[in-house]
């Protein structure tokens, strides 16, 4: 049993929710919390949706769940107001000027359709929870070794490309696992995605459980339901999910997901945290044996697979789109890197009410963007003229449209490099410097501060992974502090190319390693110049990189007037 398992055995992690209210009432500091409850409390606090990263003592990151990305305008407004009021940096950390792009009081939209806030003090958490309770929001199990936020298509119920609206199933599975003590202590985090969308917007191939639309004749009648994938994931040891030979009726989805969780609970590794994710269990047993184990634990009648209705992967809802409801549209706003002001998010929620129908909603997408739905076509121009929309217009350049960034070393202990500011600046710089060919609406550029893959770099056209790089100080075009050997330590990245989900899914290849950060944009500019010249038909960038030898890709990037190849990973 590893240390985390010992912490969970010592006290059920859901008990920490009551403890938070006690700590808040007593005004405890981090040191006093640890003195009272031991160092295991930092792990258990994750079940309350709270991360104590340790970069800023006495301040938490708070994660709010939005199942399927769905928020009512009232819920979205409360989230924005909470960020604006409570996610504020103290003067000791720079106050409103602590971040030159966003100041403070901002929030982050995540790749798992959550909302994250920083600078949260424990004495404010009970009030935040009370405000959330009033509109049906929660942070419970936003983190921790339990079922996380359940993903879904952000355009559920709106688009013609969906086979059926799976949001009710998302909500039912969410309701089953949230605060369920029996399944709140799994070997590791448990990530689910459920969609009726033919475009697999919810990324079933990289989740522990992925339910995707299918059809099967039952008793002579065609019946909509789900096919199932299991064992997908990124980080170290990425794995594409395996298909099971099951057809899951919507009414059986909760029971099926429970049976998978039960299998993971019983058979998953609780000793080595490095290999305790469910994908390692699926790999160890094999998909057939894993399926048998699930069937043994499932009370529902699981039929064999039917007709698969998934047509590929899109995962992008930026732009103005017609809904299947006549006269209505939804607008996908582009939030480069997922960060925006709390006041802006609250304003977007109010705009949803102002310009939308009574069914209007705010939806979070897995690419860190958001949608406002049920907008009559005649109201779209007025919506886009709202002040909040100025920086998030739905017609961005391809790099801005596809840019995803993790939290980075501004707040995260694991991240090696800064990511949020860099993601926004680089995406816009690349849009300005590179003339992409017609028809290339999006280039997925994902920047992760470390190997944990929170920004999902392995499935991007271009994946960037943080490194600390030792480089000859003379090779840089700026003043740096060098050691006695003339080397300087700078932020750098590994560059990966060619990732994608869908019918031609594959993880990218890490083509160039230990590139000083200053050299990345010139390297990509050199690479795209050749891609544009050699592009065949409507070839996507990732397709071109796959048919181009890695040695040649590396050589093309090294044509840049920048020290692309002159760095060495600091730990080599």
Residue, then its C-alpha position, 0 to 999 in steps of 0.5 A: x500500500x502506498x502512502x496515499x492509500x494509507x491516508x485514505x484508510x486513515x480517514x475516508x476522503x469525503x469526510x474532509x468536506x466537513x473538515x473544511x468548514x471547521x478549518x474555515x471557521x477556525x481560520x487555520x493556516x496551512x501549517x495549522x491544518x497539517x498540525x491538526x490533521x497530518x500531511x495526509x490531509x493535503x491529499x484528502x482535500x482533493x476530494x473537496x476540489x481543493x489543491x494546495x500546490x505549495x507554490x503559494x502557502x495558504x492559498x488553494x486552487x479550487x476546481x468546479x465541475x460542469x458535467x458535460x460542460x453544461x452550465x445554466x446562465x445562473x450557474x455561469x454567472x455565480x462562477x464568474x462572480x466567485x472568481x471576481x470576488x475571491x480569486x484575488x492575489x494578495x499584495x505580497x504576491x503582486x496583487x492585481x498586478x501579479x500577472x501582466x496579462x490577466x491581473x488576478x480574479x481570473x478563472x481557467x477553463x480546462x480540458x475536462x470541462x471544469x473551471x479552476x480558480x487560484x488564490x482561494x483562501x479556506x475561510x472563503x470556501x464555505x461561502x463559495x459552497x453556499x453560493x454554489x449550492x443555491x444554483x446546483x454547482x459543486x466542487x466535490x470530487x473535482x479532484x482525488x481518486x474517484x470519478x471526476x467530472x464526466x465529459x460530454x459533447x458541449x453541443x448536446x441537443x443542438x447539432x445535427x451531427x449527434x445521434x441522440x442527446x446524451x446529456x441526461x445520461x451524463x447527469x445520471x452517471x454524475x449523480x451516481x458517483x458524486x458523494x458516493x462513499x462506496x466509489x469515492x476511494x478508487x486506486x486512482x482518478x477515474x475519468x469518464x466520457x459519455x456522448x451521443x455525438x458522432x464526432x466524439x467531441x468528448x474524446x473517448x479514446x483517451x479516457x478510462x471509460x468512453x461511451x459513444x453512440x451506437x445502434x442495435x436491433x433489439x427484439x426486431x426494433x432499432x435501438x440507440x445506445x452506446x459502445x464502450x471503450x476502456x483504458x485510454x489515457x495520456x501522461x507517462x505511458x499514453x494509451x488509446x482506449x480499447x473497444x469492448x464487445x458490449x452494447x449499453x442501453x442508456x438506461x443501463x449506463x449507470x450500472x455499466x459505469x458502476x461495474x467498471x468502477x467496481x472492477x477497477x476498485x477490486x483489481x487496480x494497483x494500490x501499491x505503485x502510484x506510477x502504474x495505478x491508472x486504469x489503463x495499466x489494468x486494462x493493458x495487464x489483463x487484456x481487453x477481453x479479460x477486462x470485459x469478462x471481469x466487468x460482465x461478472x460485476x454488472x447486473x445489466x444485460x450487456x448485449x454484443x456490439x451493434x453498429x458504431x455511429x461515430x464518424x471521427x473526431x472534431x472536438x472544436x465548436x468555435x464559430x457561429x453555428x446553426x442549431x437544429x432548432x429553427x432560427x437559433x444558433x450557438x456561438x463558440x467563443x475562442x479563449x486562447x489557453x482557457x484563461x479569462x477574467x471572472x468578470x468577463x465570464x459573469x458578463x458572458x452569462x448575463x449576455x446569454x440571458x439577454x440575447x438567448x431564449x429561456x433555454x440559453x446555456x453556457x457550455x464548456x468545451x474540451x479545447x478550453x473554449x465556451x459556447x453560448x447557446x439558443x441565440x436567435x440569429x438576429x441577436x448574434x451581432x449584438x452578442x458579439x458586440x458585447x464588451x466581454x466578447x472583444x478578446x474572444x471572438x469566434x473567428x480566430x486564426x488557426x493557431x489561436x483556435x487550437x491553442x491549449x495550455x496547462x496551468x504552468x509553473x505559475x501555480x503548479x508544483x510539477x510544471x517546469x515552465x510558464x505556459x498560460x502567457x506563453x500559449x496566448x502570446x505564441x498562438x497570436x504571434x504564429x497567426x501573425x507570422x505564418x500564412x496557413x493555406x486555405x481551408x486549414x481552420x485550426x492547428x492544434x498547438x498544446x503546451x504542457x508544463x511537464x510530462x503530466x499531459x494536462x494540456x494533452x500534447x500527445x494528441x495535438x498537431x504540435x505538442x510542447x512539453x516543458x524542460x529545463x535546458x542547458x544552452x551555450x549562453x553565446x547562442x542566445x540573443x539576450x543576456x543570461x546568467x552563465x555558469x563557469x562553463x558558459x552554459x545558461x539554464x533556460x526554459x525550454x521544450x520538447x517538440x512533438x508532431x503528428x498527434x490526432x484522435x479519430x479514425x486515424x488516431x495516433x500519439x505524436x512523435x517527440x521529434x526535437x528535444x530540449x529546444x530553448x523556448x526562444x527558438x520554438x516559434x522560429x522553428x515552427x515558422x520554418x517547418x510551416x514554410x515547407x508544409x505549405x509548399x508541399x501540402x497535398x490537396x487538403x492535407x492537415x498539418x499532422x498528416x503531412x508530418x506523419x508522411x515526412x521522416x522525423x530526421x527531415x522534420x528535425x532538419x527543417x526546424x533547424x533551418x531557423x535563425x535560432x538555437x533550435x538544436x543547441x540545448x541539452x535537457x538539464x537532467x541529461 
